[in-house]
Amino acid sequence: MAETLGFKSPTGISNLCTNMMFNYCNYKNYRTDIDGIYTDILNRLKAKGLIKSEAGS
């Protein structure tokens, strides 16, 4: 992931994750956006058969 994002060391990823978690926990609109993106990613992966749908989903 670090290579894809252009970071030279893994600490860049750690810092990014820390910032994302802080924002997710403290800002409702950010949390809503991230939840929507997450749901969209899961739906796309399920549609392509890359992950299985859970029972009842």
KEKE-3310 file (N, C-alpha, C; in steps of 0.2 Angstrom, whole numbers, plus 5000, padded with zeros to 4 digits):
npx = (5004:5010:5019:5010:5004:5014:5022:5038:5041:5034:5029:5021:5009:5005:5003:4993:4982:4980:4976:4964:4957:4955:4948:4936:4931:4927:4921:4905:4900:4911:4912:4900:4902:4914:4908:4898:4907:4914:4903:4899:4911:4911:4899:4903:4913:4906:4897:4906:4909:4920:4920:4911:4893:4885:4875:4858:4860)
npy = (4994:5006:5008:5010:5022:5031:5032:5033:5025:5014:5021:5031:5026:5021:5034:5039:5030:5032:5045:5044:5036:5044:5055:5047:5043:5056:5064:5066:5067:5063:5050:5045:5047:5038:5026:5024:5023:5011:5002:5002:4997:4984:4979:4980:4971:4959:4958:4955:4943:4941:4941:4932:4933:4937:4926:4930:4943)
npz = (5000:5004:4994:4983:4986:4986:4997:5006:5017:5029:5039:5035:5031:5043:5050:5042:5044:5057:5058:5050:5058:5069:5064:5059:5071:5077:5069:5062:5049:5041:5045:5041:5027:5025:5029:5019:5008:5011:5011:4997:4991:4997:4991:4977:4977:4980:4970:4959:4963:4971:4985:4997:4999:5015:5025:5024:5019)
capx = (5000:5014:5022:5005:5002:5020:5026:5044:5042:5028:5026:5016:5003:5003:5000:4987:4977:4979:4972:4958:4953:4953:4942:4931:4928:4926:4917:4899:4900:4917:4910:4895:4906:4918:4903:4896:4912:4915:4897:4900:4917:4909:4894:4906:4917:4901:4894:4911:4911:4927:4919:4904:4888:4884:4868:4853:4862)
capy = (5000:5012:5010:5013:5029:5035:5033:5029:5021:5012:5025:5036:5022:5021:5040:5040:5026:5036:5051:5042:5033:5050:5058:5043:5043:5062:5068:5062:5068:5059:5043:5044:5046:5032:5020:5023:5020:5004:4998:5002:4993:4978:4978:4979:4964:4954:4958:4952:4936:4941:4939:4929:4937:4934:4924:4935:4949)
capz = (5000:5004:4987:4978:4988:4985:5003:5006:5022:5031:5044:5031:5031:5050:5051:5038:5047:5064:5056:5048:5064:5073:5060:5059:5078:5080:5064:5060:5042:5039:5047:5036:5020:5025:5029:5012:5003:5013:5009:4990:4990:4998:4986:4971:4977:4980:4963:4955:4966:4975:4992:4998:5003:5021:5025:5026:5016)
cpx = (5004:5017:5016:5003:5008:5024:5033:5045:5035:5025:5021:5010:5000:5000:4994:4981:4975:4974:4965:4954:4951:4947:4936:4927:4925:4921:4911:4899:4905:4915:4905:4898:4910:4913:4900:4901:4913:4909:4898:4906:4914:4904:4898:4910:4912:4898:4899:4913:4917:4926:4912:4899:4887:4877:4863:4855:4859)
cpy = (5006:5014:5013:5020:5033:5036:5030:5025:5019:5016:5030:5032:5022:5028:5041:5036:5029:5042:5049:5040:5039:5054:5054:5043:5050:5066:5064:5062:5063:5052:5041:5042:5039:5026:5019:5021:5013:5000:4997:4997:4986:4975:4976:4972:4958:4953:4954:4945:4935:4939:4936:4934:4933:4931:4929:4942:4950)
cpz = (5000:4997:4982:4980:4988:4991:5003:5012:5025:5037:5041:5032:5038:5052:5048:5042:5054:5063:5054:5054:5069:5070:5060:5066:5080:5075:5061:5052:5038:5040:5042:5029:5020:5025:5022:5007:5005:5010:5001:4988:4991:4993:4979:4971:4977:4973:4958:4958:4969:4982:4992:5001:5010:5021:5028:5023:5009)
residu = (MET:ALA:GLU:THR:LEU:GLY:PHE:LYS:SER:PRO:THR:GLY:ILE:SER:ASN:LEU:CYS:THR:ASN:MET:MET:PHE:ASN:TYR:CYS:ASN:TYR:LYS:ASN:TYR:ARG:THR:ASP:ILE:ASP:GLY:ILE:TYR:THR:ASP:ILE:LEU:ASN:ARG:LEU:LYS:ALA:LYS:GLY:LEU:ILE:LYS:SER:GLU:ALA:GLY:SER)
# end
